[in-house]
Amino acid sequence: MTPPADYHKNDGQRGQKSAYGPPNGQWAGGGGKRFYGPVLVLYGAAIIVLLLGAAFYAYSRLAPAGSQPIAYNHKKHLALGLECSSCHLGIADGRAHARLPSVEVCAACHSSEDENPRTKVIRDYVSGNKPIPWKKIYGVPDHVYFSHRRHAGLGKLDCALCHGDMSKAEAPVTKQAEKITMARCIDCHHKLKVTTDCIACHR
Amino acid sequence: MEKLKEMRSSRKSFLLAALGAFAAVFSGGIGRAWGKGHGSEKAGRHKPGSHLWGMVIDLDTCTGCGACVLACSAENNQVLGSPAEAAMNRVIRWLKILPSQEGEYPLVKQRLLPMTCLHCEHPPCTKVCPVNATYRNEEGIVGQVYPRCIGCRYCLNACPYTIKFYNWKEPVWPAGMEGSFNPDVSVRPIGVTEKCLFCHHRLQRAREEAAAQGRPLQAGDYQPACAEVCPAKAITFGDLNDPDSAVSVLARDIRAFHLLEELGTEPKVTYLKERS
């Protein structure tokens, strides 16, 4: 294949007359003499749209649309004397995963005798024996091994350390109180002088 | 004069005592060096009470049944691979049985050598990793951090035992098999290197269990899948820092040898040669 006739036209003339920049070696911001102004505006608009899209995507990941199926009030339940582990069963069971409460857990208190109109939503789930479609807010990636048993059970760490003070939370959880990042894990591991071996958490 | 005598005798006794102490320390040192054998000379690198995990594979009792290979691949979510790939030796098995023939007909001998990552004390693979994805941890396990691995494959080339594997393809399983994965082990994506980690996730579980029972980790709490499943009990696993553990005792056996010992990698997997 032979190159087109004008292939070498600009050779040795970069800077003065190059395909890679404006012909006069000056960007359009200053004068806007040529057609670069509108192009830059378009680019700017595109970038803003992209950024907004990314922000929306990140937001939608953190707080799923429609938030939780039930307007669960942590403050009220904790004030009644319930513990975190009363409903998040995995902690007491000594499992790695804390788990979201199943409908049976709610059914233990919200029986048919309860006639409070505000708890009708949960009673419907209970009477229909339907699983509650909780949205999972906290989680670690697949390649991370995190054990609630090790941290909350054996390590006796306060749940609020990662999940915020739920005794004050009236609204249902729709976003992470503390962003769960590796830097956060390592920070705490350094402070408490526990292992920082990579394969202790990465699996 | 009395005093001088006294001094002299005390000096003599002091010298004798010093000599005795020196002899005791020296002979003790030698005794330790001879007695403890493999792995123990590295004990200085470890905090007291820490572990140095190691394995002994007795080739005399090993029947080459392949249960360890199966247990290893099931435990660690290894791809099944197709018969065509297997024929080209392209199936990833962290533990494989190396066959070799010895002698000429009719005096032929088939040898089978189960081989895993040897978890070298001086691993050549960790020294070439540009991103610290593979490293030797405090307990002697050569770790591989999959999300950190960039897939350069330097470590594959550096490993003299060719016992690290690269995922050339996205792993595929037959439909419905996803439910049978081991949840403690991740599924490695395309483009990363993987290897035997001595079933490190089992150590995590054992630690957690021991802590729940409020006791230190004991011998036998932590066994990799291959050692647990071996029907001939040819694989012994344990702590090389403990001179009385079964694995330390066997590693000092007269039949003990290591693969490519001359390279100085000091593998922590010791083989016991067949009794003739």
Interface residues (C-beta under 8 A of the other chain):
Chain A: G94 P141 D142 H143 Y145 S147 R149 R150 G153 L154 D197 C198 I199 A200 H202 R203
Chain B: Y135 N137 E138 I141 G143 Q144 V145 Y146 P147 R148 D184 V185 S186 V187 L197 H200 H201 Q204 E208 A211 A212
